[in-house]
Amino acid sequence: MLLSKRFNILIFTVLSGLFSQTGFCQGNATATLTIDQIMQGTAFTGTSPSNISWSENGRQIYFQWNPDNNRRDSLYTVNADGKNIRKVTASASQLLPTSNGAYNRNYTQKVYEKNGDIYLLDVKSGKIEQLTNTVEREYLPDFTFDQKKIAFLQNNNLFYLHLGSGQLVQLTDFRKGPKPTDPEAPKSEQEKWLRSQQPALLNIVKLREADKATAKAQVKANTRNRPLTIYLGDKAVDNIVLSPDEQYITYRLSASVAANTQIAQVPNFVTGSGFTQNIATRPKVGHPQPAYEMAVYNRHQDTTYQVPFTDLPGINEVPAFRKDYATKKENTPKPRAIIAYGPVWSDNGKNALLVARAQDNKDRWLLSFEPTTRTTKLLYRQHDEAWINGPGIGYGAGEIGWLPDNEHIWFQSEETGYSHLYTVNIKTGAKKALTHGNYEISNLQLSRNKKYWYFNANKNHPGDVQFYRLPLQGGEAIALTSLPGSHEVTLSPDEKTLAIRYSYSNKPWELYLQDNRPGAKPKQVTNSLPPAFKAYNWREPEVLSFKAADGVNIFARLYRPAQTVAKGPAVIFVHGAGYLQNAHKWWSQYFREYMFHNFLVDQGYTVLDIDYRGSSGYGRDVRTGIYRHMGGKDLSDHVDGAKLLVDKYGVDAKRIGIYGGSYGGFITLMAMFTQPDVFAAGAALRSVTDWAHYNHGYTANILNEPFTDSLAYVKSSPIYFAEGLKGALLMCHGMVDTNVHFQDIVRLSQRLIELKKENWELAVYPVEDHAFTEPSSWADEYKRIFKLFETNLKPAVKP
């Protein structure tokens, strides 16, 4: 979901004439907020610890942090008891193993990549051995099934290195381009006849041809242990997997898209050279997609073959939306394009699991795979007429694996409407749900001893995430954390201690340590908040729910002034990303907006922040509630929120504004264009104005493709509704936005000009991408937003 790039991001303005505000002087703490102050970002809030990891011996914890407000974060460490925080020197950090990599079966060794080379760590002694030292990059190292070799990739070819002898063996020989032809091979029937005539007439030719054949045979005999050369043509290769018995290598091929596919160019006007430079970004939704196939290389037989997927159940089904366009009976449909992931092998090396997904993302199949017989067997099919996604599922293979008995696979599915954990027996097909209920689980992992599951879940409340432990075969999930908010947990190597990144709605993320047992008290390790931030009494927004017009519960954050004014003004904030959650009880990634909402409340505004249809954290039906109509239920949820403000909180119905960025900017435009009597003013930031101009990966899941579902694009794109604008509209956009291109807002501006609309303005930011980086840009943008609301949502002051 590419719109998940943060909406909060600002830009350097080319417009002038805005009022100024008192600047904030670091160290001069004040309980009164200013826009300049809060738009400093982490320079004002402090930088929370991130990227938490344990040392391999469990004695230390490492994390990125910046308590001194330097230009960038640094690596810090703290003892496992939470004492002695200190910065790791650059030289010392170069000697540390990376947190990624692969362990051997008993966790005594770890292999990992660092700076393009492969290293082997002895966990007990801490000794590190560098296995490769080359100009080329070696990557994705892992232990082979026999634990005697390290397999890795280099230039998309598979190698392994014997740990005992040090022998390096190349297992694949993938080469770009077509297979070369023999220059001496006859090219016509005439040449074939002449070639057969020569040795028949001339003995010297016969002898020399025999010598050539003998030499070729000798070369082949001398290189008989070399891998088969596989010419890729114009295809790319990835997903290369070695079978446990080392006989088979599976790989995925993808054909390049049409050479004439246009790539959108974003001009960068402010450059070091003084010349405009074009940035190549991406094609637009609906461009031709790569064709994928899965193949197997049999090393013993030196042969290759493709894995067929044409018999998958439902592979020929026509998506339901097509009925809106059917003018005649469809011909026999062709199998839909798929992409395969895996295989994932069982611990005993006998069974393999594949995941196949339809490229239209409406089907996902889990399959057992037998390379010897070239067969697959269906274990589970997940189908969705909208699109498949959700925690632990995503857009790829998803979270999958094998139970210790080597006969059950585990996976996550939204089968019940919420993402839960399931197992399937590969022999009987029996399926079992290990978790269930109206909540989601995420960040699933098996304990090292294979006795427990660990995961996050929002069982208590959609906006409250705790960390749980569950027996391997299911049963009661035990909450290991209890503080309201959210817990990002990293287990120690012995799994006795939890390193927790925890936050609450008005408290940024900090590092805590806790024993791995229910009821244990967490101990705070870091304190990242500067005095100036702590000087203000940050509000704890009320997390509430209300009924939408169709009866669905919609959750929101509410900010209210201490002294409520009858018929006062209100602002509704629309988070970005679509599939994202913000009406929760932890520190928001929209922390600048959170602080801005505190500022607005200080000025007498009521603020409502809604998790509209399409948001995460609420299950499948909320996630797909925008299918084929963005700007439908997601917008009506905001209209219903406006009604709630009027009916329950005494807000003046004529003094409601709305704002948001990215997807939030899109909703703001749809609100101002299609609900002009509900919203008096709106600020649309880095907005999608026409979904036919956005990317394929995100948009095609929700709206299908413009040429197959044009109705969905017309209903969902603000540019078609611009004539409805009545209230005051502010649009802000970065000119170097490589996500939602500046072209989007330019096209809408021209549309507004042609419609003779005058109550709008555009602020452009020449050096900003989709995610703003400069505090001056942030401040300029939010001063404009505040001025918009002050001008249009508050009564004029009488002279």
C-alpha positions in Angstrom: 0.0 0.0 0.0 2.1 2.8 -1.2 -0.2 5.6 0.0 0.9 4.4 3.5 3.8 6.8 3.1 3.2 9.3 5.9 0.8 12.0 5.0 2.5 14.3 7.5 5.2 15.8 5.6 5.9 19.4 4.6 7.3 21.6 2.1 9.1 24.9 1.4 6.5 27.4 0.1 6.7 29.7 -2.9 3.8 31.8 -1.7 4.3 34.6 0.8 2.3 37.0 2.9 1.3 34.7 5.8 1.2 36.0 9.3 4.2 35.0 11.5 4.2 33.4 14.9 6.6 33.6 17.8 9.5 31.2 17.4 10.5 28.6 19.9 13.8 28.8 21.6 15.3 25.4 22.6 15.7 25.3 26.3 13.2 28.1 27.0 10.3 25.8 27.9 6.8 27.2 27.6 3.3 25.8 28.2 1.9 27.6 25.2 2.3 25.9 21.8 3.2 27.6 18.5 3.2 26.1 15.1 6.9 26.8 14.6 7.6 24.9 17.8 5.6 21.8 17.1 6.7 21.6 13.4 10.3 21.1 14.5 9.4 17.4 14.7 11.8 15.3 16.8 13.9 18.3 17.6 10.9 19.2 19.9 9.5 15.8 20.8 12.8 14.0 21.2 13.8 10.9 19.2 12.4 7.6 20.4 14.5 4.4 20.5 14.0 2.2 17.4 15.3 -1.0 15.8 15.6 -2.9 19.0 17.7 -6.1 19.0 19.5 -8.3 21.5 23.1 -9.4 21.5 23.4 -13.1 20.7 24.4 -14.0 24.2 21.5 -12.0 25.6 23.6 -9.8 27.8 23.0 -6.5 26.0 20.3 -4.7 24.0 21.0 -2.5 21.0 18.9 0.2 19.6 19.0 3.4 17.5 18.6 6.6 19.5 19.3 10.3 19.4 19.0 11.9 22.8 21.5 14.6 21.9 19.4 15.9 18.9 22.2 15.3 16.4 21.7 15.3 12.7 21.1 11.5 12.7 20.5 8.6 15.1 23.3 6.6 16.6 23.7 3.0 17.9 23.3 2.7 21.6 23.5 -0.3 24.0 22.2 -1.1 27.5 22.9 -4.0 29.8 20.2 -6.7 30.0 19.3 -5.4 33.5 18.5 -2.0 32.0 21.6 -0.2 33.4 24.5 1.6 31.8 23.1 3.1 28.6 26.0 4.1 26.3 26.7 5.0 22.7 28.5 2.4 20.6 31.4 3.8 18.7 31.5 3.6 15.0 34.5 1.2 15.1 32.8 -1.1 17.6 29.5 -1.2 15.7 31.4 -2.4 12.6 32.4 -5.5 14.6 28.8 -6.4 15.7 26.8 -9.0 13.9 23.7 -7.8 12.1 20.3 -8.5 13.6 19.2 -10.4 10.5 20.7 -13.7 9.2 20.0 -17.4 9.8 20.7 -19.8 12.7 21.7 -23.4 12.5 19.2 -25.9 13.9 20.3 -25.7 17.5 21.1 -21.9 17.5 24.8 -22.4 18.2 25.9 -20.6 15.0 24.6 -17.7 13.0 25.4 -16.8 9.4 24.7 -13.3 8.1 25.6 -10.7 5.5 27.4 -7.5 6.3 28.7 -5.0 3.7 28.2 -7.5 1.0 30.2 -10.3 2.6 29.2 -13.4 4.5 30.2 -13.9 8.2 29.8 -16.9 10.6 29.2 -16.3 14.3 29.8 -18.8 17.0 27.1 -17.8 19.5 28.7 -19.1 22.7 32.2 -17.8 22.2 31.2 -14.7 20.2 33.9 -15.5 17.6 33.2 -14.2 14.1 34.7 -15.7 11.0 34.5 -13.8 7.7 33.7 -16.4 5.0 33.8 -14.2 1.9 35.7 -11.1 0.9 34.9 -10.2 -2.7 34.0 -7.2 -4.8 30.7 -8.7 -5.7 28.0 -8.8 -3.1 27.0 -12.1 -1.4 23.6 -12.1 0.2 20.8 -14.2 1.7 23.1 -16.7 3.4 21.6 -19.8 5.1 22.7 -23.2 6.4 22.1 -26.2 4.1 19.9 -29.0 5.5 23.0 -31.1 6.5 24.3 -28.0 8.4 27.7 -28.5 6.8 27.6 -25.8 4.2 26.5 -22.2 3.8 24.3 -21.5 0.8 24.2 -17.9 -0.5 23.4 -15.9 -3.6 25.8 -13.8 -5.7 24.6 -12.1 -8.9 21.4 -14.1 -8.7 23.3 -17.4 -8.8 23.3 -19.9 -6.0 26.6 -21.1 -4.3 27.5 -23.0 -1.3 30.7 -23.0 0.8 31.8 -26.1 2.7 32.5 -25.2 6.3 35.0 -28.0 6.7 37.0 -27.9 3.5 36.3 -24.3 2.5 35.4 -25.6 -1.0 33.2 -23.1 -3.0 30.6 -24.8 -5.3 28.5 -23.0 -7.8 25.0 -24.6 -8.0 23.3 -22.5 -10.7 24.5 -20.8 -13.8 21.8 -18.3 -14.8 22.8 -16.1 -17.7 21.1 -13.1 -19.2 20.2 -13.1 -22.9 19.4 -15.9 -25.4 21.3 -19.1 -25.7 24.1 -18.5 -28.2 24.0 -20.4 -31.4 26.9 -22.5 -32.8 28.6 -20.4 -35.5 29.5 -23.5 -37.4 25.9 -24.9 -37.4 24.4 -25.0 -40.9 21.8 -22.4 -41.4 20.0 -23.8 -44.5 19.3 -27.1 -46.2 22.0 -26.3 -48.7 24.6 -25.9 -45.9 23.4 -29.1 -44.3 23.9 -31.0 -47.6 27.4 -29.5 -48.2 28.4 -30.4 -44.6 27.5 -34.0 -45.1 29.2 -34.1 -48.5 32.6 -32.9 -47.3 33.6 -35.8 -44.9 32.1 -38.3 -47.4 34.5 -37.1 -50.1 37.6 -36.0 -48.2 39.2 -38.1 -45.6 41.1 -35.2 -44.0 37.9 -33.4 -43.3 36.5 -36.5 -41.8 39.5 -36.9 -39.4 39.5 -33.3 -38.4 35.7 -33.3 -37.7 36.3 -36.4 -35.5 39.0 -34.6 -33.6 36.6 -31.6 -32.9 34.0 -34.0 -31.6 36.5 -35.7 -29.3 37.7 -32.4 -28.0 34.1 -31.3 -27.2 33.4 -34.5 -25.5 36.5 -34.1 -23.4 35.6 -30.6 -22.3 32.1 -31.8 -21.3 33.6 -34.7 -19.3 36.0 -32.4 -17.5 33.1 -30.0 -16.5 30.5 -32.7 -15.8 30.0 -31.4 -12.3 29.3 -27.9 -13.4 25.7 -26.7 -13.3 23.5 -26.5 -16.4 23.7 -23.1 -18.0 20.2 -21.6 -18.1 19.8 -18.7 -20.4 17.2 -16.3 -19.2 16.6 -14.3 -22.4 14.9 -11.1 -21.3 13.5 -12.6 -18.1 14.7 -12.0 -14.5 15.3 -14.7 -11.9 14.6 -14.6 -8.2 13.2 -16.7 -5.3 16.0 -19.3 -5.7 15.6 -22.2 -3.2 17.7 -25.3 -2.7 15.9 -28.5 -1.6 17.1 -30.2 1.5 18.5 -33.2 -0.5 20.3 -30.7 -2.8 18.8 -32.4 -5.9 16.4 -29.6 -6.8 16.7 -25.9 -7.1 13.4 -24.0 -7.6 13.4 -20.5 -9.0 10.9 -17.9 -10.3 11.2 -16.2 -13.7 9.5 -12.9 -14.6 9.2 -11.5 -18.1 9.9 -7.8 -18.5 7.0 -5.5 -19.2 6.6 -3.9 -22.6 9.5 -1.7 -23.6 7.1 1.1 -24.5 5.6 1.4 -21.0 5.9 5.0 -20.1 7.5 6.0 -16.8 6.3 9.2 -15.2 9.0 11.8 -14.8 9.0 14.3 -11.9 11.0 17.5 -12.6 13.3 18.7 -9.8 13.7 22.4 -10.1 16.0 23.2 -7.2 19.3 21.4 -7.9 23.0 21.8 -7.2 23.7 22.1 -10.9 21.2 24.9 -11.5 19.6 22.8 -14.2 16.2 21.1 -14.0 16.6 17.3 -13.5 14.0 14.7 -14.2 13.4 12.0 -11.7 12.1 8.7 -13.3 9.4 7.4 -10.9 6.9 4.7 -11.9 4.3 3.8 -14.5 0.6 4.5 -13.8 -2.1 2.0 -12.8 -3.0 -0.5 -15.5 0.4 -0.7 -17.1 1.3 -4.2 -18.4 2.4 -6.5 -15.5 5.3 -8.9 -15.6 4.4 -12.5 -16.4 5.7 -15.0 -13.8 6.5 -18.7 -13.9 8.0 -21.1 -11.5 10.6 -23.6 -12.6 12.7 -26.4 -11.2 16.3 -27.4 -12.0 17.0 -31.1 -11.4 20.8 -31.1 -10.6 21.1 -34.9 -10.9 19.5 -35.0 -14.4 20.7 -31.6 -15.6 17.2 -30.7 -16.7 14.6 -28.0 -16.0 10.8 -27.9 -16.1 8.0 -25.5 -15.2 5.6 -26.0 -12.4 2.0 -25.7 -13.8 -0.7 -23.8 -12.0 -3.4 -24.0 -14.6 -5.5 -26.4 -12.6 -5.8 -24.4 -9.4 -9.4 -24.3 -8.1 -11.0 -21.0 -9.3 -8.1 -20.0 -11.5 -10.5 -19.5 -14.4 -13.2 -17.6 -12.4 -14.2 -14.2 -13.8 -14.2 -11.6 -11.1 -17.6 -10.5 -10.0 -17.2 -6.9 -11.0 -17.0 -7.9 -14.7 -20.8 -8.4 -14.7 -21.2 -4.7 -14.7 -19.6 -4.6 -18.1 -20.8 -7.9 -19.7 -22.7 -7.1 -22.9 -22.5 -10.6 -24.2 -21.7 -14.0 -23.0 -18.0 -14.3 -22.0 -15.9 -16.7 -24.0 -14.2 -19.5 -22.0 -12.0 -17.5 -19.7 -8.3 -17.9 -19.6 -6.4 -18.8 -16.4 -5.6 -15.7 -14.4 -1.9 -14.8 -14.1 -0.3 -16.0 -10.8 2.9 -15.5 -8.9 4.4 -18.2 -6.7 6.4 -18.0 -3.5 8.5 -20.6 -1.8 8.8 -23.5 -1.4 9.2 -23.6 2.4 10.5 -27.0 3.5 9.6 -28.8 6.6 12.3 -29.3 9.3 12.7 -33.0 8.3 13.3 -32.0 4.7 10.5 -34.2 3.3 7.7 -31.8 2.6 7.4 -28.5 0.8 4.9 -25.7 0.9 4.2 -23.3 -1.9 2.0 -20.1 -1.9 0.4 -19.1 -5.2 -1.4 -15.8 -5.6 -3.5 -14.5 -8.4 -2.0 -11.3 -9.8 -5.5 -9.6 -9.4 -5.0 -10.5 -5.7 -8.5 -12.1 -5.4 -7.1 -15.6 -4.6 -4.4 -17.1 -2.5 -3.6 -20.9 -2.6 -1.5 -22.9 -0.2 -0.1 -25.9 -1.9 2.0 -28.9 -1.0 4.7 -29.5 -3.6 6.5 -32.6 -4.7 9.4 -31.8 -7.1 10.0 -35.5 -8.0 6.6 -36.0 -9.5 6.2 -32.3 -10.5 2.8 -32.1 -8.7 1.1 -29.7 -6.3 -1.9 -30.4 -4.0 -4.3 -27.8 -2.7 -4.2 -27.4 1.1 -6.1 -24.1 1.5 -7.7 -21.5 -0.8 -8.5 -18.0 0.4 -10.8 -16.0 -2.0 -11.9 -12.4 -1.8 -14.0 -10.7 -4.4 -12.4 -7.4 -3.2 -8.7 -8.1 -2.5 -6.6 -10.2 -0.2 -4.5 -8.5 2.5 -4.4 -8.1 6.3 -2.0 -8.7 9.1 0.3 -11.7 8.5 -1.1 -12.0 5.0 0.1 -9.0 3.1 0.7 -9.1 -0.7 3.3 -11.9 -0.8 3.6 -15.3 0.8 2.4 -14.1 4.2 3.3 -15.6 7.5 3.6 -19.4 6.9 5.6 -22.3 8.2 5.6 -25.9 9.6 4.8 -27.3 13.0 7.4 -29.5 14.6 5.5 -32.7 13.5 6.3 -31.8 9.9 2.7 -32.7 8.9 0.9 -29.5 9.7 1.4 -26.1 8.1 0.5 -22.8 9.8 -0.7 -19.6 8.3 -2.9 -16.6 8.8 -6.2 -15.9 7.0 -9.1 -13.4 7.2 -11.5 -16.3 6.7 -13.7 -15.2 9.6 -13.4 -11.5 8.8 -10.4 -11.0 11.1 -6.8 -12.2 10.6 -6.2 -15.3 12.7 -3.9 -18.3 13.0 -4.7 -21.6 11.4 -3.1 -25.0 10.9 -3.8 -27.6 8.1 -2.8 -31.3 8.1 -1.1 -31.9 4.7 -2.3 -35.6 4.7 -5.9 -35.3 5.8 -6.6 -31.6 4.9 -8.1 -31.1 8.4 -8.0 -27.3 9.2 -8.0 -25.9 12.8 -8.2 -22.3 14.0 -5.9 -21.6 16.9 -7.2 -18.1 17.5 -10.6 -16.7 16.9 -12.7 -13.6 17.8 -13.5 -10.1 16.6 -9.9 -9.0 16.8 -6.7 -9.3 14.7 -3.4 -10.9 15.5 -0.1 -9.7 14.1 3.7 -10.1 14.4 3.3 -13.9 14.8 6.4 -16.0 15.8 7.1 -19.4 17.1 9.2 -19.8 20.2 12.7 -21.3 19.8 11.6 -24.5 21.7 8.6 -24.8 19.4 6.2 -24.9 22.4 4.5 -21.5 22.1 3.3 -18.9 19.8 3.9 -15.2 20.5 1.9 -12.4 18.8 0.3 -9.0 19.2 -3.5 -8.7 19.3 -6.1 -6.0 19.9 -8.4 -8.3 21.9 -9.4 -5.7 24.5 -10.0 -2.8 22.2 -9.3 -2.1 18.5 -6.9 0.7 19.6 -5.1 -1.3 22.3 -2.4 -3.8 21.4 -1.0 -6.3 23.9 1.6 -9.1 23.6 0.4 -12.7 24.0 1.7 -16.2 24.5 -0.3 -19.2 23.2 0.4 -23.0 23.5 1.5 -24.6 20.2 -1.8 -26.5 19.7 -4.0 -23.6 20.7 -5.9 -22.9 23.9 -6.0 -19.8 26.1 -3.9 -16.9 24.9 -2.2 -15.3 27.9 -1.5 -11.6 27.9 2.1 -10.9 28.9 1.7 -7.1 28.8 -1.0 -4.9 30.4 -0.3 -1.2 30.0 -2.9 0.5 27.8 -1.4 1.5 24.4 0.9 -0.6 22.1 3.8 -2.9 22.7 6.4 -3.8 20.1 8.3 -6.7 21.7 11.7 -8.3 20.9 12.3 -11.5 22.8 15.7 -12.2 24.3 17.6 -15.2 22.9 16.6 -17.3 25.9 13.1 -15.9 25.7 13.0 -15.0 29.4 12.9 -11.2 28.9 10.9 -8.9 26.8 12.5 -5.8 25.3 9.4 -3.6 24.7 9.0 -0.4 22.7 5.9 1.0 24.4 3.9 4.2 24.0 0.6 5.7 25.0 -1.6 8.2 23.2 0.2 11.2 24.8 3.5 9.5 25.6 6.0 8.8 22.8 7.8 5.5 22.4 10.3 4.4 25.0 12.3 1.2 25.7 11.1 -1.0 28.6 12.3 -4.3 29.9 10.0 -7.0 31.5 10.2 -10.6 32.6 8.4 -13.0 30.3 5.5 -13.8 32.6 2.0 -12.5 33.1 1.7 -9.7 35.6 5.4 -8.8 35.5 6.0 -5.1 35.8 7.8 -3.3 32.9 10.8 -1.2 33.7 11.5 2.0 31.7 15.0 2.1 30.3 15.1 5.3 28.1 13.8 8.8 28.7 13.8 10.6 25.4 11.6 13.7 26.1 13.2 17.1 26.1 12.2 19.6 28.9 10.3 21.8 26.4 8.1 19.0 25.3 7.4 17.9 28.9 6.4 21.4 29.9 3.1 21.2 28.0 0.2 19.3 29.3 -0.5 17.0 26.3 -4.1 15.9 26.1 -5.2 12.3 26.2 -7.7 12.2 23.4 -10.9 10.3 24.0 -11.2 7.2 21.9 -14.8 6.7 21.1 -17.1 5.0 18.6 -20.2 6.0 16.8 -22.7 4.4 14.5 -22.3 5.1 10.8 -25.4 5.5 8.7 -25.2 1.8 7.7 -24.9 0.7 11.3 -21.2 -0.1 11.4 -19.2 1.0 14.5 -16.7 3.7 13.6 -13.8 4.5 16.0 -12.4 8.0 16.4 -10.2 10.2 18.6 -11.8 13.3 20.0 -10.1 16.4 21.3 -12.2 19.0 23.2 -11.6 22.4 24.8 -11.7 22.5 28.5 -14.3 25.2 28.3 -16.8 24.1 25.7 -18.2 27.0 23.6 -21.8 26.5 22.3 -21.9 26.5 18.5 -18.1 26.4 18.4 -15.9 25.4 15.4 -14.6 21.9 14.7 -12.0 20.3 12.5 -12.0 16.7 11.2 -8.6 15.2 10.5 -8.3 12.4 7.9 -5.3 10.1 8.2 -3.4 9.0 5.2 -2.5 5.6 3.7 -6.1 4.3 3.6 -5.1 1.1 5.3 -3.7 2.6 8.5 -5.0 3.0 12.1 -4.9 6.3 14.0 -7.9 6.2 16.5 -5.8 4.2 18.9 -4.3 4.5 22.4 -0.6 4.8 21.4 1.7 7.6 20.1 0.6 8.3 16.6 2.9 8.3 13.6 1.0 11.5 12.9 2.7 13.1 15.9 2.9 16.5 14.3 -0.8 16.4 13.6 -1.4 15.2 17.2 0.5 18.3 18.5 -1.4 20.5 16.0 -4.7 19.2 17.3 -3.6 20.2 20.8 -2.8 23.6 19.4 -6.2 23.8 17.7 -8.0 22.9 21.0 -6.1 25.7 22.7 -7.6 28.0 20.1 -11.2 26.8 20.9 -11.6 24.1 18.2 -13.0 20.6 18.7 -11.1 18.0 16.7 -12.2 14.6 15.5 -9.8 12.1 14.0 -11.7 9.1 12.4 -10.7 5.6 11.5 -12.9 5.5 8.4 -13.7 2.5 6.2 -10.5 1.2 4.7 -8.5 1.6 8.0 -6.5 -1.1 9.6 -7.1 -2.8 12.9 -10.8 -3.6 12.4 -10.9 -6.7 10.2 -11.7 -7.6 6.6 -15.0 -5.8 6.1 -13.7 -2.5 7.2 -10.5 -3.0 5.2 -12.4 -3.7 2.0 -15.3 -1.3 2.6 -13.8 1.0 0.0 -13.7 -1.6 -2.8 -14.6 0.0 -6.1 -15.6 3.2 -4.5 -13.0 5.3 -2.7 -14.8 8.4 -1.5 -17.9 6.3 -0.8 -18.2 4.8 2.7 -14.8 6.3 3.8 -16.3 9.8 3.1 -19.7 9.1 4.5 -18.0 8.0 7.7 -16.7 11.6 8.0 -20.1 13.0 7.2 -21.5 10.9 10.0 -18.7 12.2 12.2 -19.6 15.7 11.4 -23.2 15.0 12.4 -21.9 13.5 15.7 -20.1 16.7 16.4 -23.2 18.7 15.9 -25.7 16.4 17.7 -23.6 15.4 20.7 -20.9 18.0 21.2 -22.7 21.2 20.3 -20.5 22.2 17.3 -22.0 24.7 14.8 -22.9 22.7 11.6 -21.8 25.6 9.5 -18.3 25.8 11.1 -16.8 22.4 10.4 -13.5 22.1 8.5 -11.6 19.0 7.2 -8.0 18.3 6.4 -5.6 15.5 5.6 -2.7 14.4 3.4 -2.2 11.8 0.8 -5.3 9.6 1.1 -6.5 12.1 3.7 -6.0 14.9 1.0 -8.0 12.8 -1.4 -10.9 12.5 1.1 -10.7 16.2 1.8 -11.2 16.9 -1.9 -14.1 14.5 -2.2 -15.6 16.1 0.9 -15.3 19.6 -0.4 -16.6 18.7 -3.9 -19.4 16.3 -3.0 -20.5 17.4 0.5 -20.2 21.2 0.2 -22.9 21.8 2.7 -21.2 19.8 5.4 -17.7 21.2 5.3 -17.1 24.9 5.2 -13.3 24.7 4.6 -10.8 22.1 3.7 -7.0 21.7 3.4 -6.0 18.9 1.0 -2.3 18.0 1.2 -0.3 15.9 -1.3 -3.6 14.6 -2.6 -4.5 12.0 -5.2 -6.9 13.8 -7.5 -7.3 11.1 -10.2 -6.7 7.4 -9.3 -6.0 6.6 -12.9 -2.7 8.4 -12.4 -1.6 6.6 -9.2 0.5 3.4 -9.0 -0.6 -0.1 -9.9 0.3 -2.0 -6.7 -2.0 -0.1 -4.5 -4.8 1.1 -6.8 -5.5 -2.0 -8.8 -6.3 -4.0 -5.7 -9.1 -1.5 -4.7 -10.4 -0.2 -8.1 -9.2 -3.0 -10.4 -7.8 -1.4 -13.6 -9.0 1.7 -15.4 -9.7 -0.1 -18.7 -11.5 -3.0 -17.0 -13.4 -1.1 -14.3 -13.8 2.5 -15.5 -16.9 3.0 -13.4 -14.9 2.6 -10.2 -12.3 5.2 -11.3 -14.9 7.8 -12.2 -16.8 7.3 -9.0 -13.6 7.6 -7.0 -11.6 10.4 -8.5 -12.1 14.0 -7.2 -11.3 15.6 -10.5 -14.7 14.5 -11.9 -16.5 16.3 -9.1 -14.7 19.6 -8.9 -17.7 21.6 -10.1 -19.3 21.0 -6.6 -16.8 23.2 -4.7 -18.5 25.8 -2.6 -16.3 26.3 0.6 -12.8 27.5 0.9 -10.2 25.1 -0.3 -6.4 25.1 0.3 -4.2 22.6 -1.6 -0.6 22.0 -0.7 1.8 19.8 -2.7 5.5 19.1 -2.9 6.9 19.6 -6.4 9.3 16.7 -6.1 6.6 14.3 -4.9 7.6 10.9 -6.4 4.6 9.1 -4.8 1.6 11.3 -5.6 3.0 13.4 -8.4 2.8 17.1 -8.6 1.1 16.6 -11.9 -2.0 15.4 -10.0 -2.6 18.8 -8.4 -1.7 20.7 -11.5 -4.4 18.9 -13.5 -7.0 19.6 -10.8 -5.9 23.2 -10.7 -6.5 23.6 -14.4 -9.9 21.9 -14.0 -10.8 24.5 -11.3 -9.7 27.3 -13.5 -11.8 26.0 -16.4 -14.8 25.7 -14.0 -14.2 29.4 -13.0 -13.9 28.5 -9.3 -12.2 31.3 -7.3 -12.4 30.1 -3.7 -9.2 27.9 -3.7 -5.5 28.4 -3.5 -2.5 26.2 -4.1 0.7 26.3 -2.0 3.6 24.5 -3.7 6.9 23.4 -2.0 9.8 23.2 -4.5 12.2 20.9 -2.5 9.8 18.5 -0.9 8.9 14.9 -1.7 5.7 13.2 -0.5 7.3 13.0 2.9 8.3 16.5 3.9 11.7 16.9 5.7 12.2 20.6 6.3 10.8 22.1 9.4 10.3 25.4 7.5 8.0 23.6 5.1 6.0 21.9 7.8 5.5 25.2 9.6 4.5 27.1 6.5 2.0 24.4 5.5 0.4 24.3 8.9 0.3 28.1 9.3 -1.7 28.2 6.1 -4.0 25.4 7.3 -4.6 27.3 10.6 -5.2 30.6 8.7 -7.8 28.8 6.5 -9.7 27.6 9.6 -9.4 30.8 11.4 -10.7 32.8 8.4 -13.6 30.4 7.5 -14.7 28.6 10.7 -14.7 31.5 13.2 -17.0 34.5 13.1 -15.5 37.7 11.9 -14.4 40.1 14.7 -16.4 43.3 14.6 -14.4 46.5 14.5 
